[in-house]
Amino acid sequence: MPDEADRIADAIRASLRVGMERSPELRALIVAVAEWVVANKPQPDPESPDSMGGIAEAGSETSEEEPAGSPLPIGVVPLSLGDTRIDVAVPGAPEELISAIESADAMAADERPARPEIDLRSSALRCGLKAEACRLCVERAEAGDDEARDPEFRARVDDLLRRRVQLDNAFLWMLIPERPQPDADAMRQIASCYEAHRAACEVAAASNTTTSGYSTQEMESAYQLLAEANSALRVAIDGTWLTQPDRDQDDAHHWLRERTFTQHIYVPRFMKLDDPADPRRAGTLLGEIRALAERVTEREQNGRRIDSSLNTLRYHARKQGGDGRFEPHDAKRINESADTLLSLGIDPGDARLIQLKHLVNLDAFPNNEPPCEALRRIAAGWIDREADAPAPADSEPKWSERVLDVRRRLRGGRIVIVGGTDQYPDQRRRIEEAFEPAALEWAELSEHGSGARMRPLIARDDTRLVLLLVPLAGHLHSEEARAEAKKRNVPCVLVRAGYHPEQLAVQILEQAGDRLGE
């Protein structure tokens, strides 16, 4: 019954994919089994006439049992199992190997189970509820068999159970009496981790909106804090009776992996199982998360005050009398606005203040309300600086001696760039003009796809340098690129920020100057 067998096999494959996605334990088990199978696969007997796996020595004649043109293993295609990749030998012609690699990438994308859209703010609310439930369990355990507190405890439990329904049936595993729960100290630690995770989810979600007041650096900090809180929570609940990952911890991890890849943000710590966070840092971590949120909130509030002061200053600056002078009331409001703007940290040379240059005339102030010191400092920023004017677009770039040094070392060789996509022609043109390589290859890789496309580029005889754009490459591809470059004895320069040729030249000379000098 081939059809029935195929249906059963498809069902097993689908179940395994979902299980591997949700369960690190199952993923690790299947990976271990796959590695054992590959390591212990039967080796062909070269004496056997049925053997098709032996590779003939150079110059040997083709036997009658193995007709000319029989496919030989010419390369490997990566097979993905969970977070692990296993290289599988592929026989055939070169074009068949390329086709197999493309098919493997397509299958990896098609077979990956679709995850529903993750709402990080809802996860934050559920984590807050779980932290509250953990603390309630600690109170109940410390109260012992105090009958007087039983009704109060029951009422609080009922309240938690009512609220969990409103939060998509949050799983309050710590309230299940039939299960062995952690002791009071461990439960307090778990509560602290849930609370830190709640705050980290809120901050990460807030930083990821189009109207966010977070800078790029602050968004990266928010993602790193979420990675630590997420890992700490996983470690904290690892000793409980739970056999599956906590839904909110697992969802936040997948949310973070997706955002870091699509937004090209590199999170250096706590993204892997072998780099766990310390749950004992949950209290300190919560303070760091709150401090970040408070800094952004304060800056947003200051921004609104700056906008209000600028509007006030513009309004009163336009109210000069017929004699070209300000009334004392208007002059006072202009001075107050100028004092507020500088007290909020705005630079006197800020472009928004320079735009007021033609509105505010210091000679128009009355004698009884002269310009304040803050306004005089702002006026000093209105002086035009010729040196600050941008160079004409068609001017010839002048490269530093560092760039010219790298150019001399790389001229005639090939540069391979790993990370991001070749979609910025101006960036490519600047690098080519600065270093004058014989060729500039950009290895474009998909998030979960194979790194096989970059390997032949790095392996070329004329490849002199690999530029690894770390924030854009992702963790797995970064490791593969470094390993392949080391294997081919090609310098691999890690670029963490700044892709202008001048900045690249500094990193190239610092990390690979000696080797390129050879």
Protein Blocks (a to p, Z undefined) as FASTA:
>chain_A
ZZlmmmmmmmmmmmmmmmmmmmmklmmmmmmmmmmmmmmgccddfkbmkbckbccdehia
cdfklcghiacdfbdcdddehjbccddddeddfklmmmmmmmmmmmmmmmpccdddddfk
lmmmmmmmmmmmmmmmmmmmmnopafklmmmmmmmmmmmmmmmmmnopiacfklmmkbcc
ddfklmmmmmmmmmmmmmmmmmmmmmmcfkbcbdfklmmmmmmmmmmmmmmmmmmmmmmm
bfbdcfklmmmmmmmmmmmmmnopacfehkafklccdfklmmmmmmmmmmmmmmmmmmmm
mmmmmmmmmmmmmmmmmmccfkopacfklmmmmmmmmmmmmmnopafklmklmmmmmmpc
fklpcfklccdfklmmmmmmmpccfklpccdfkbccdddfklmmmmmmmgopacddeedj
dfbfklmmmmmmmnopabdcdddddfklcfklmmmmmmpmklmbdcddfklnojmlmmmm
mmmmmmnopacdddfehjafklmmmmmmmmmmmmmmZZ
